[in-house]
Amino acid sequence: MKRIYKVLVVVVILILGYYTYLFIKEKTTDYGHKVVLCIPVYGQSLALGEEATRITDFDSLRIKYDGRIVNEHLNYQFGGYAEQRWRRTVKRFFGIHKRSFELSIYRMAEELAAQVGEDTIICIFPGGMGESPIRNLTKQATLYPRFVYDINEAYMQAKRRGWEFQVPAICWMQGESDIREYTKENYKETLRQLHADLNRAVKVITHQKNDVHLICYQTNAVSIADHFSMADYDCIEMKPSQAIVDFINEDSLFDASGPTYPYNFMREYLHIDAIGQQHIGYLDAIAVMNIIRGRGKTYGLIPKSLSSEGNDVLIGFRVPNPPLVFDTVAVNKADNYGFSVINKEGENIISQVSIEGDTVRLKCSKSPLNCKVRYAVNGEKLKSGRLHGPRGNLRDSQGETEIMTVQGTTYPVHNWAYQFDMLCK
């Protein structure tokens, strides 16, 4: 016991000495003028990159971008997230990278650093915890103050250096637990309040006038829910995913990144792999640049209108980069390219699907009135991803100009249609 006690004392002394050194360095260094853009990610396991093998090296980022990509302490150390702060401190001090995964915000930061000025710092870090339903991320739960604390920590570090600081957006990656656990949460109202609370908290910390946007990926994990059936007229598993589509359509502060189904999943189950995380990060960066450059809202590829014409359903899409394409190479072909029209008897009445400009026409064998019109609400039981999970084949052509290179391999970055479930009235 005495030996353990001595070791602990030495560890504490080393850590205190290290942070004393950093404090003195902060006080004596002239950091010049900088602007810190803080864009964290908040949510559950996908926000933390669970299972995604880390392919981003912070030392390389520091060198490549002249130290302009930092964490919440405005330094370059990996930390253990979803843990007590003292554990994070110990992990950083000793360089323990266990449970450090590839995060979407790494790629986002790279794309931003390459496009903004040399006086701009990109501050990124994840918040939340795996297996967290949305109620565990709200103001009333323990994860929320921890996340706000990290934003405040970043702000205070910037203030000590005399730097400007703002949070233009937070990236949102959550929903799987509410689908799997049938939480019966009013997901849409809870997310609305959560965003309002975060917006208010950030503005109190930073004193910024601009509202904080929420950049929303979309979980497509309906098939991992125990009772999911694509023929059910009332598909309660779709509520979290549909809420995201509604918010992007209706709320000026909700922006799009993209759905997860076009990517590979680890074990084809719950977590996208590192390349998928990089894709989402690239799309996040597009949304952030649109915000900070005043280019307007990022909608992604979502339905903006739905109407019937005889036995046909017409779905008008917001198409960022025409033309629309049915891609059966990047995503394994789904029946009717992922579309379904389900009546109250549980029949899918689609007979043909076609693209007409920015519109998709669904020909049906019966009247589609009062049917549920869906996209990517399908898939094999307990499967996720582009091969066998809930998926569709509709995308735009953004990848003809937006191309991402990862470890020497290039990937087109298209906008894929968000999963949806809408009533034909």
N, C-alpha and C positions, 0 to 999 in steps of 0.2 A: 504493500500500500504506500509506503514511504517513497518508493521509486516512482510509482505512478504520480504521486503528489508533486514530486520534484519535476517530472516531465511536464505536467500541467502548468506549473509555475513558470517554467522556461518558455512554454508556448505562449502564455499570456504576456510575458515580458517582451517576447519577440514581436507579437502582434501590436502591443502598445507602442513599442519603439518604432515599428514600421509606420504606424499611423501618425505618430508624432513627427516623424521625418516628412511625411506627406503634408502635414499641416504647416510646417515651417517652410517647405518648398512652395506651397500655395501663397504664403504671405510675402515671399521674396521674389517671386517670378513675375515678370511683365508679360502678360498673355496677349496683349494687343486687343484690337476690336474683333469680335466674332458674333455671329448670330447662330444660336442653337435651335434647330428644328427637332423637336422630340416627337417621335411617332412610335409609341409602344404597341404591342399586341396583347389583347386580353381575351381570356376564354378558358377552355378546358384543354384536353391533351394535345389537340392539333396546334393550339397556340404555343405550346411548349415543345412542339416537334417530336413528340413521343415516337420512338422506334425509327425515326428518320436518321440514318447514319450521317454524322456531321461531315460535310465536305467543305465548309467555310472555315478558314483559319484566320483568327483575329490579327495575328502578327502580320500575315500577308496583307490583310485589309489596311492595317495601320501604315505599312510601307507604301502600298499602291496609291492610297488616297491621302497621304501626308498627315496621318493621324486625325482625319476628319470624321471617322466613324467610331463612336464611343458607346459605352453602356451607361446605366443610370448614375454611376459615379464619375462619369466623364473620363474613364480610363478604358483599358483594352483587355480586361480580364474576364474570362468566362466565369460564371457563377452557377451555383446550384439553386434553381428557382423552385417555387412551390414549397419552400422550406422556411424555418425560422431564420431571422437575419444573422444570428450568430453563426449558424451553420454555413450560410453563404460566405460570411467573412472568412471562416476557417478554410473553406474550399478554395476561395480565391487566393488566400495567402500561400497555401501549399500547392497551388496549381492542380487541384484535383478536378479532372474533367468528367468524372463518372456522371452519367445522366445529363451530359451536354449534347443536345441533338441539333440537327439542322432546322433552323427557324426560317419562316417566310420572310421575316423582316431583315435577315442578312442580305438577301438579294435586293430587297427594296432599297436598303441603304446604299448598296453598290450603285444601283441605277440613279438614285438621287445624287450621290456624291459626284457622279460623272457629269451631271447636268447643271448643278448649282455652282455658285461662285466659290472661289478659294477661301472666302471669309465665312463660309457656312459649315457648321458642324451638324452631323446627323446623329442623334441620340436614340438608341433602340434598346429595348429590353422586353421580355415577356412578363405577363402577370396572369394570375389565376391558378388553376390546379386541374389535373386530370380527373375524370369521372365527376365533374361538377355540373349539376343542373343549374339553370339560370338563377334560381333563387339563392344559391350559394355564392353568387357573384354580385349580389345587390348590396346596397348601402347598409342593410341590416345584418350582413354576414361578415365573417372575418377576412375573407379574401379581398374585399373591396378596400378597406382602410390600408391594407398592405400594399395594394397597387397604387393608391393615391399617395402613400408615403414615398414610394419609389419615384413618382413624378415630382414630388416636393424635394426629394434628395437631389434629383438632377437639376432642378431649378436653383436650389441653394448653392450647389457646386458652381453653376454658371454665374450666379450673382457674386460669389466670392472672387471670381476672375474678372468681373466687370463686363460680362457678356450679356447680350440680349437673349431672350428665351421665349419660345412660344410652342404651343402644341396645336398644330393645324388639324390633326386627325388622330384617332385611335383605330387600330385594326381589330375587327371582331371575328373570333373563330370559336364558336360554341353552338351547341344544339343537339349533339349526339345523345347526351344523357337524358334530355327531355323526351327524345324519341324512344329510346330503349326502355326507359323506366316508366313511361306513361304517367308523367308527373301531374297531369291535369292542371298544369300551370297555364294561366292566360299569357302565353308566351309573348304575344304582340304587345300587350299593355305593360308587361314586366320589362321588356326590352326598351320600350318607350321611356319608362320612368328611370331605368338604369342609365340610359343615355343622358337624360335631363340632369340626373344627379352628377354624373361625371363631368358634363359640360359646366355645371355650376362650380364644382369643386376645382376644376382646372383653372377657371377664370379667377377664382379667389386666390389661388396660388400664384399664377403668372401675371395677373392684372391685365391680361390681354382683352381686347374688345371683340375679336373675332370668335365666333362659336366654333366648337370642336366638332368636326365631322366624324361619323362612324363609317369606316370602310368595311363592307360586309362580304366575306366569302359566303358560301352556302354549303352546308352539310347535305348529303344526299343519302343518308344512312337508313332509309326507311326499311330496307329488307332485313336488317339485323334486329328489328323489333319482333318480339315473339308472335304477335297476332296479325302481322302484316299480310294482307292479301290484295293484290293489284285489282281484283274484281270488286272489292268492297266499295259501295257507293259513298259511304262516309269513311274517308281515309284519315283518321285522326293523327296518324304518324306524320302527316304532311304539314301540320300546323306551324312548327318552327321554320321550316323551309319556305312555306308560303308567306309567312310574316316578313321574311327578308325581301321577297319580291314586292310585297305591298309597300314596305317602307321605301324601297328604292324608287318606286313609281310615285309615291305620294309625298315624301318628306325631303326637303331640300338639303338636309344635313346627313342623309344616309346615301352613301355612294357604293358602287359595285367594284368588286375585284372579280371573283368568278366562282363557279361551282367546283366540286372536287371530282366528279365522276370521270372527267377525261384523263385522269392520271392513274398510275399504278399505286396500289395499296399494299402495305406490308401484310403478307399472308392473305391478301384479298379480303381483309376484314374491316378494320376501323381507321387505321392511320395511313395517310398518304406518305409516300417515300420522299427522299431528299429532293429529287427532281420535281416532284409535285409541289413541294414547299417552295422551290425556286420559282416555279410558274406563278403561284399565288403572289409571291413577293414582287415579281415583275409587274403583275397587274396592279398590285397595291401602289407601286411607284407611279404608274400612269395616273391613277386617281389622285395621288398626292400632288403631282406636278400640275394637274388641272386645277386643284384647289389653290396652290400657292401662286400660280401664274394667272389666276382669274379667268380660266378658260371655260368655266361652267362645270356643271355636275357630270359625273361619270355614271352612266346608266348600265353599262354592260349590255348584254343581249337578253332582254326581257320582253315579255308580251306587253303591249300598250293598249290593245283593244281586242275584243272578242265578240263576234256576231255570227248570226246564222243567215243562210241564203238557201231556202228550201231545205234539202237534206244535207247541205254543206255547212261546215264551220269554217269561218275565216278568222285567222289569228294574225293581227298586225303586230310586228315586232319593232322595237327600237334597235336599229342596226348601226353600230358605230362605224364599221368598215365594210360596206357592201362589196361583193354580193354575198347573199346567204348560200350556204353549201351544205349538202348532206355528206358527211365525211364518215365512211365506213372502214377507213384504214387506221386512223388514229384511235377511233373508238369502235369496238366490235359491233357490227350491225345489230340493232334492236328491232323487234317487230314494229312495223310502221314507223321506223326511224325514231322510236321512242314515244310516239303519240298514242293516246287512247281516248276514247269517248265512252264513258261508262254510264249506262242507264240504271234505273232503280232496281232492275232485275239482275244486275251484275253482269250484263252483256257488254262487250266491247264492240260497238257497231261501226267502226271504221272499215271502209273497203279500199280506200286509196288516199295517198298523201302526196302533195306536190307543192313546189315553191313557185310563187308568182311575185317577183320583185321582193318587197319587204314583207310579204304576206305568205303564210302557209295555209293551204286549203286542205281541209279534211273532208273527203267524201264519205258519207255514212249510208248505211242500208236502211235506216229509219230516221225519223225526225230527231235531231239532237237537242231539242228544247228540254230544259230541266235536267240535262245530262251533265256529268262532270267531265270537263275537258282537261286532259292531263298530259304532262311531258315528263319523261324519265321516272315515272312512277311504276316501276317494274323490277325485274332482276331476280336472280336465284337467291334462295334462302341463305342468310348468313354470309352473303357475298357483297363486296363493294368494289368499285373501280370500273375501268374502261372495258374490261373483258366480259365479266359476268354479273356485275352489280347493277343497281338502278342506273339507267343511262339513256342517252339519246344521241343522235348523230348530227344535230343542227349546230352550225357555227357560222361566224362571219369570216372575212378574209384578212383580218388584221395581221396574221402571221406572214403575209407576203412582204410586209415592211418591218414588222417588229419581230426580231429574231434574237434568241437568247443562246449564249454559248456557255456550256458547263463542262469543264474538264475536257475541252477539245471537241465536244459534240455540240452541234447546233440544233435548236428546237424552235419551230415557229410558235409564236405566242398569239393564238387566236382568242377571240371571245366566244365561249361556248354558251349555249342557251341555258338559262337558269331553269331548274326543275320547278314545275308549277302545277296547281290544282285549282281550276276555276269553273264556275257554274255557267252554263250556256242558258241565258234567259230569253 
